Amino acid sequence: MWIGLVQLSSKPGNGLLDSCKGAYVNVLALALNAGDFIKIVKKAVQEMGFDFIQIEDVELFSERSEFYEINDNLINLAIEV
């Protein structure tokens, strides 16, 4: 399980962010390595009607949770995946 912080922007007609032009979101995905994770995330972001801007802080979820406090919602999501 990998985690990263994605910056994305809305494509015209995508109302998921209401009137916001973009957002930063934490993303979780099962992947073999960091490169695979980035490919999976880019594809998912585009399929949801957003433009992928950049991704930061890509690391294994287990490593992130060792050094940082993780929001309960994110932990529950990781358990589901």
Phi and psi in degrees as a GROMACS rama.xvg file:
@    title "Ramachandran Plot"
@    xaxis  label "Phi"
@    yaxis  label "Psi"
@TYPE xy
-116.33  156.486  TRP-2
-136.775  148.649  ILE-3
-158.644  163.059  GLY-4
-104.912  117.569  LEU-5
-106.868  133.968  VAL-6
-99.9035  128.664  GLN-7
-137.651  164.024  LEU-8
-132.141  154.45  SER-9
-78.7897  139.637  SER-10
-85.9807  154.374  LYS-11
-54.2166  134.744  PRO-12
90.8832  -10.5625  GLY-13
-88.3858  110.706  ASN-14
-96.2144  10.3065  GLY-15
-64.4693  -25.4918  LEU-16
-103.986  16.6741  LEU-17
54.0928  -122.717  ASP-18
-93.4643  0.894653  SER-19
-70.799  143.09  CYS-20
-85.3757  -18.7523  LYS-21
-170.084  -178.818  GLY-22
-162.655  163.072  ALA-23
-110.335  130.359  TYR-24
-136.992  142.747  VAL-25
-76.8691  138.126  ASN-26
-128.733  136.727  VAL-27
-117.772  143.234  LEU-28
-160.532  150.358  ALA-29
-81.6959  129.044  LEU-30
-154.364  159.474  ALA-31
-76.3532  -33.1305  LEU-32
-159.849  179.432  ASN-33
-62.2437  -41.0601  ALA-34
-62.8767  -42.5481  GLY-35
-63.4261  -41.5842  ASP-36
-58.6899  -46.5156  PHE-37
-61.8681  -42.148  ILE-38
-61.5491  -44.5249  LYS-39
-62.5328  -44.461  ILE-40
-65.7676  -45.1701  VAL-41
-57.0955  -45.6646  LYS-42
-62.9372  -44.854  LYS-43
-64.2468  -42.4352  ALA-44
-60.3374  -45.5385  VAL-45
-66.785  -38.6254  GLN-46
-66.6297  -25.028  GLU-47
-86.5722  2.30991  MET-48
87.7429  27.3971  GLY-49
-118.685  160.828  PHE-50
-97.1644  130.622  ASP-51
-78.9615  124.183  PHE-52
-98.1633  -58.3388  ILE-53
-162.642  167.064  GLN-54
-132.885  140.137  ILE-55
-130.493  163.469  GLU-56
54.7279  43.3662  ASP-57
-76.3396  125.082  VAL-58
-162.114  167.328  GLU-59
-63.4804  140.067  LEU-60
-59.5334  -37.5185  PHE-61
-62.6867  -36.6128  SER-62
-70.3188  -42.9425  GLU-63
-60.0621  -43.5532  ARG-64
-71.9659  -18.7518  SER-65
-70.8498  -36.081  GLU-66
-107.954  -14.3546  PHE-67
-132.934  152.5  TYR-68
-76.1438  129.429  GLU-69
-106.968  135.342  ILE-70
-59.0664  139.558  ASN-71
-56.985  -37.1138  ASP-72
-61.5402  -39.4632  ASN-73
-69.2731  -39.5148  LEU-74
-62.0075  -45.8219  ILE-75
-61.8819  -39.7868  ASN-76
-62.8692  -42.3195  LEU-77
-62.7157  -37.5557  ALA-78
-64.7137  -40.2012  ILE-79
-65.6333  -38.3619  GLU-80
